[in-house]
Amino acid sequence: MIDFYYWPTPNGWKISIMLEECGLDYRMVPVDINAGDQFEPAFLAISPNHRMPAIVDHAPPADYGDAPVPIFESGAIIRYLAEKAQCLYPAEARLRKEIDEWLFWQVGNLGPMGGQMSHFVNYAPGEHPYSYKRYTGEYHRCLGVLERRLADRRYLVGEQYTIADIINWPWVLISKAMGQPLDEFPRVAAWRQRIKERPAVQRGVDLGKDMRGGQPKSEAARQRLFGQTANTAGTGE
Ligand SMILES: N[C@@H](CCC(=O)N[C@@H](CS)C(=O)NCC(=O)O)C(=O)O
């Protein structure tokens, strides 16, 4: 059984979709990031960067030994699950190299740029023209990278749907809500729709739907989320 530490956001969906696609047994453990669950010592022991998603696998593959395996960072989690279930991560060397490229590209580019853009589009009070332009531009640039990549492929590494698609997709799913409706990126729009139609993807995105909250509801929650430093660890103190 896998404990899946989760809150319904794009980074969480990467892993809920993967668990559903591979038919793995899991138990969802909510990490309410508005309430500060990401700073609980028990959670930090699993995820030292105080971010979800994270997992603990209580029945790991034999080469990990018997002790439960904790994993943080969506890229590391998705590769671990793919190898455990031998699912959506083909072993062929050149293909695997390409999958890894698009996986690391997501966690180093589309994810952080989309995350900062979301902050300035959805959460930052007041006008921040430079930051807004910088991050909306970077997110737009990333969509252009995907558009070119999909020029002659149905999925990011060819005709096969893989973990490279799963890890990128949630941050494209939300493009319209962030003010970039994909009109300029028809191949990305078609790829998004193709993946959205998969039943496992729908189940993954629906996980914990009733916990979705929109804006942080209190000033304390805003401080916890947006006032983090090494000293306060986001407690708002
Ligand atoms: N690089 C991390 C990013 C995870 C991340 O940023 N998670 C957000 C939710 S989408 C979070 O836990 N935020 C809590 C906070 O900001 O305090 C990954 O890919 O797993």
The ligand as an SDF file (V2000), in Angstrom:
LIG
                    3D

 20 19  0  0  0  0  0  0  0  0999 V2000
    8.9830   20.7940   -7.1840 N   0  0  0  0  0  0  0  0  0  0  0  0
    7.8610   20.2930   -6.4360 C   0  0  0  0  0  0  0  0  0  0  0  0
    6.7880   21.3610   -6.3330 C   0  0  0  0  0  0  0  0  0  0  0  0
    5.6690   20.9790   -5.3930 C   0  0  0  0  0  0  0  0  0  0  0  0
    4.8440   22.1850   -4.9900 C   0  0  0  0  0  0  0  0  0  0  0  0
    5.2040   23.3430   -5.2710 O   0  0  0  0  0  0  0  0  0  0  0  0
    3.7300   21.9100   -4.3060 N   0  0  0  0  0  0  0  0  0  0  0  0
    2.8850   22.9840   -3.8110 C   0  0  0  0  0  0  0  0  0  0  0  0
    1.4300   22.8090   -4.2090 C   0  0  0  0  0  0  0  0  0  0  0  0
    1.2240   22.8380   -5.9670 S   0  0  0  0  0  0  0  0  0  0  0  0
    2.9270   23.0190   -2.2920 C   0  0  0  0  0  0  0  0  0  0  0  0
    3.0460   21.9890   -1.6450 O   0  0  0  0  0  0  0  0  0  0  0  0
    2.8270   24.2240   -1.7360 N   0  0  0  0  0  0  0  0  0  0  0  0
    2.8470   24.4240   -0.3260 C   0  0  0  0  0  0  0  0  0  0  0  0
    3.4300   25.7670    0.0220 C   0  0  0  0  0  0  0  0  0  0  0  0
    3.6860   26.5760   -0.8830 O   0  0  0  0  0  0  0  0  0  0  0  0
    3.6460   26.0030    1.2100 O   0  0  0  0  0  0  0  0  0  0  0  0
    7.3250   19.0280   -7.1110 C   0  0  0  0  0  0  0  0  0  0  0  0
    7.3790   18.9820   -8.3410 O   0  0  0  0  0  0  0  0  0  0  0  0
    6.9020   18.1020   -6.3890 O   0  0  0  0  0  0  0  0  0  0  0  0
  1  2  1  0
  2  3  1  0
  2 18  1  0
  3  4  1  0
  4  5  1  0
  5  6  2  0
  5  7  1  0
  7  8  1  0
  8  9  1  0
  8 11  1  0
  9 10  1  0
 11 12  2  0
 11 13  1  0
 13 14  1  0
 14 15  1  0
 15 16  2  0
 15 17  1  0
 18 19  2  0
 18 20  1  0
M  END
$$$$
